[in-house]
Amino acid sequence: MCTETFLRLPEEKRRRFLDAAWEEFTTTRFVDVSINQIVRRAGIPRGSFYQYFAGKDDLFAYLLEEVRNHVKEEYRRVLRDNGGDMFQAQLDCFDRMTAQDILLDPVMERCMLFVRNNQGLDIQKLLPTRPGQRLLDGLWDVMDISGLREPTQDYARIVFSLLMAALGSAFMDAMLCPEYRALHREELAAKLEVVRHGSLAT
C-alpha cells in the first residue's frame, strides 16, 4: 500500500496524484499502465512515485481501497434503507450502481471504465483481502440476521459472501453489457432466491 510520506502530502497534491493515476488506469489496459505517464500527468518527478508506492500494483490496491470505502458507504445506506434486509439490499444496490445516472458518481464511473478496459482481468488477484470480508465487518449494526436459519455472525458471513458473489457477478456483467441490464437483474434476483430458499426440494 502507500507510504507514510504519501499520507503526509497536502490534500491537493495527493488528490492530483490520485486523479492522474485514475486517468492512467481508466484509459490504459492494466498490463500497459505506465508509471512515467502517471508522474507526467501529476507533474511530479519519477523518483517521488517510489517515495509513495512500491509499484503500480501497490498503487492500484490503494485505488481499489478508495472504491471499497465508497461502495461500503453506499451499501450501508442501502442496507439501512431496507431495514437490514441483505437480500433486498443486493437488488437495490445493483439498481443504484447500474443506474443511468452512474456518471454523476465519479468513483463508480472510474470503476466502470477500468472494468470495460480490462475485460478478463482477475481483479481478485490484485486485492490483499477478499472485499466482501472487509465490507461486512462494518455493517453488523445495520444488518438484520434474525430471520436466518442460524442467526449468528458466522452463518451470516457465509450467506453474505454468497450474496456478494451474486451481486458482483451481476454488476460486472451489467457494466460490460449495459444493454442487457434487465436480464442481469433478473438473474441476480433468481440467484438471491436460491440462496434465500435453498435449491433442494423438501
C-alpha positions as CSV (number, residue, x, y, z in Angstrom):
1,M,0.0,0.0,0.0
2,C,1.1,3.6,0.3
3,T,3.9,5.0,2.5
4,E,3.7,7.5,5.4
5,T,5.3,10.0,3.0
6,F,2.3,9.8,0.7
7,L,-0.2,10.2,3.6
8,R,1.6,13.3,4.8
9,L,1.3,15.1,1.4
10,P,-1.0,18.1,1.3
11,E,-4.5,17.1,0.3
12,E,-4.4,19.0,-3.1
13,K,-1.1,17.3,-4.1
14,R,-2.3,13.8,-3.0
15,R,-5.6,14.3,-4.9
16,R,-3.8,15.5,-8.0
17,F,-1.6,12.4,-7.9
18,L,-4.6,10.0,-7.4
19,D,-6.5,11.7,-10.2
20,A,-3.5,11.2,-12.5
21,A,-3.3,7.6,-11.5
22,W,-7.0,7.0,-12.1
23,E,-6.7,8.7,-15.5
24,E,-3.9,6.2,-16.5
25,F,-5.7,3.2,-15.1
26,T,-9.0,4.0,-16.8
27,T,-7.6,4.8,-20.2
28,T,-4.9,2.1,-20.5
29,R,-5.0,-1.6,-20.0
30,F,-3.6,-2.7,-16.6
31,V,-0.6,-4.5,-18.2
32,D,0.3,-1.3,-20.1
33,V,-0.1,1.2,-17.3
34,S,2.9,3.4,-17.2
35,I,4.4,5.0,-14.1
36,N,6.0,7.5,-16.4
37,Q,2.6,8.6,-17.6
38,I,1.2,8.9,-14.1
39,V,4.0,11.1,-12.8
40,R,3.9,13.2,-16.0
41,R,0.2,13.8,-15.5
42,A,0.6,14.5,-11.8
43,G,3.5,16.9,-12.5
44,I,6.0,15.2,-10.1
45,P,9.4,13.7,-10.5
46,R,9.5,9.9,-11.2
47,G,11.5,9.3,-8.0
48,S,8.7,10.8,-6.0
49,F,6.4,7.9,-7.1
50,Y,8.6,5.4,-5.3
51,Q,8.5,7.5,-2.1
52,Y,4.7,7.0,-2.2
53,F,4.3,3.4,-3.6
54,A,6.4,0.3,-4.2
55,G,5.0,-0.1,-7.7
56,K,1.8,0.1,-9.8
57,D,0.3,-3.0,-8.0
58,D,0.5,-1.2,-4.7
59,L,-0.9,2.0,-6.2
60,F,-3.8,0.1,-7.8
61,A,-4.5,-1.7,-4.5
62,Y,-4.8,1.8,-2.9
63,L,-7.2,3.0,-5.6
64,L,-9.3,-0.1,-5.1
65,E,-9.4,0.7,-1.4
66,E,-10.9,4.0,-2.3
67,V,-13.6,2.2,-4.3
68,R,-14.2,-0.3,-1.5
69,N,-14.8,2.5,1.0
70,H,-17.2,4.3,-1.4
71,V,-19.1,1.0,-2.0
72,K,-19.2,0.4,1.7
73,E,-20.8,3.7,2.4
74,E,-23.3,3.2,-0.4
75,Y,-24.1,-0.3,0.7
76,R,-24.6,0.7,4.3
77,R,-27.1,3.4,3.2
78,V,-29.0,0.8,1.1
79,L,-29.0,-1.7,3.9
80,R,-30.2,0.8,6.4
81,D,-33.0,1.9,4.0
82,N,-34.1,-1.7,3.7
83,G,-34.3,-2.3,7.4
84,G,-31.3,-4.6,7.4
85,D,-32.6,-7.0,4.8
86,M,-29.5,-8.1,3.0
87,F,-31.4,-9.9,0.2
88,Q,-33.4,-6.8,-0.9
89,A,-30.2,-4.7,-0.4
90,Q,-28.5,-6.6,-3.1
91,L,-31.2,-5.7,-5.7
92,D,-31.3,-2.1,-4.6
93,C,-27.5,-1.9,-4.6
94,F,-27.5,-3.3,-8.2
95,D,-30.1,-0.8,-9.2
96,R,-28.1,2.1,-7.8
97,M,-24.8,1.0,-9.2
98,T,-26.1,0.4,-12.7
99,A,-28.5,3.3,-13.0
100,Q,-28.2,5.6,-16.0
101,D,-27.0,8.5,-13.7
102,I,-24.0,6.5,-12.6
103,L,-21.8,9.1,-14.4
104,L,-22.8,11.5,-11.6
105,D,-20.7,9.3,-9.3
106,P,-17.0,9.7,-10.3
107,V,-15.9,6.7,-8.2
108,M,-18.3,4.3,-9.9
109,E,-17.6,5.9,-13.3
110,R,-13.9,5.2,-12.9
111,C,-14.6,1.7,-11.7
112,M,-16.8,1.1,-14.8
113,L,-14.2,2.5,-17.2
114,F,-11.5,0.3,-15.6
115,V,-13.6,-2.9,-15.9
116,R,-14.6,-2.2,-19.5
117,N,-11.0,-1.5,-20.4
118,N,-9.7,-4.7,-18.7
119,Q,-12.1,-7.5,-19.6
120,G,-10.8,-10.8,-18.4
121,L,-8.5,-9.3,-15.7
122,D,-9.0,-11.2,-12.4
123,I,-9.1,-8.2,-10.0
124,Q,-9.4,-10.5,-7.0
125,K,-5.7,-11.5,-7.5
126,L,-4.8,-7.8,-7.0
127,L,-6.6,-7.5,-3.7
128,P,-4.8,-8.1,-0.4
129,T,-8.1,-9.5,1.1
130,R,-11.5,-10.6,-0.2
131,P,-13.6,-7.4,-0.5
132,G,-16.8,-9.0,0.9
133,Q,-15.0,-10.0,4.0
134,R,-13.9,-6.5,4.9
135,L,-17.2,-4.9,3.8
136,L,-19.2,-7.0,6.2
137,D,-17.1,-6.0,9.2
138,G,-18.6,-2.5,9.2
139,L,-22.2,-3.5,8.7
140,W,-23.3,-5.6,11.6
141,D,-25.0,-2.8,13.4
142,V,-27.4,-2.2,10.4
143,M,-27.9,-5.8,9.3
144,D,-30.8,-7.9,10.4
145,I,-29.8,-11.5,10.7
146,S,-32.7,-12.6,12.9
147,G,-34.5,-14.4,10.0
148,L,-31.6,-16.6,9.1
149,R,-31.7,-20.3,9.8
150,E,-28.8,-19.7,12.2
151,P,-28.9,-16.1,13.3
152,T,-25.2,-16.0,14.1
153,Q,-22.5,-13.8,12.6
154,D,-20.6,-16.9,11.4
155,Y,-23.6,-18.1,9.4
156,A,-24.5,-14.6,8.2
157,R,-20.9,-14.2,6.9
158,I,-21.4,-17.3,4.7
159,V,-24.8,-16.1,3.4
160,F,-23.4,-12.6,2.8
161,S,-20.4,-13.9,0.8
162,L,-22.8,-15.8,-1.5
163,L,-25.0,-12.7,-1.9
164,M,-21.9,-10.6,-2.7
165,A,-20.7,-13.1,-5.2
166,A,-24.1,-12.9,-7.0
167,L,-24.1,-9.1,-6.8
168,G,-20.5,-8.7,-8.0
169,S,-21.1,-11.0,-11.0
170,A,-24.3,-9.2,-12.0
171,F,-22.7,-5.8,-11.6
172,M,-19.7,-6.8,-13.7
173,D,-22.0,-8.2,-16.4
174,A,-24.1,-5.1,-16.4
175,M,-21.0,-2.8,-16.8
176,L,-19.7,-4.9,-19.7
177,C,-23.1,-5.2,-21.4
178,P,-25.4,-2.4,-20.1
179,E,-27.9,-3.2,-22.9
180,Y,-28.8,-6.4,-21.0
181,R,-29.1,-4.7,-17.6
182,A,-32.6,-6.0,-17.1
183,L,-31.6,-9.6,-17.8
184,H,-28.7,-9.4,-15.4
185,R,-31.0,-8.0,-12.7
186,E,-33.4,-10.9,-13.3
187,E,-30.6,-13.4,-13.0
188,L,-29.4,-11.7,-9.8
189,A,-33.0,-12.0,-8.3
190,A,-33.1,-15.7,-9.2
191,K,-29.7,-16.3,-7.5
192,L,-30.8,-14.5,-4.4
193,E,-34.0,-16.6,-4.2
194,V,-31.8,-19.8,-4.4
195,V,-29.7,-18.6,-1.5
196,R,-32.8,-17.5,0.4
197,H,-34.8,-20.7,0.0
198,G,-32.2,-23.3,-1.0
199,S,-32.0,-25.4,-4.1
200,L,-33.2,-28.8,-2.9
201,A,-36.9,-30.0,-3.0
202,T,-38.2,-30.5,0.6
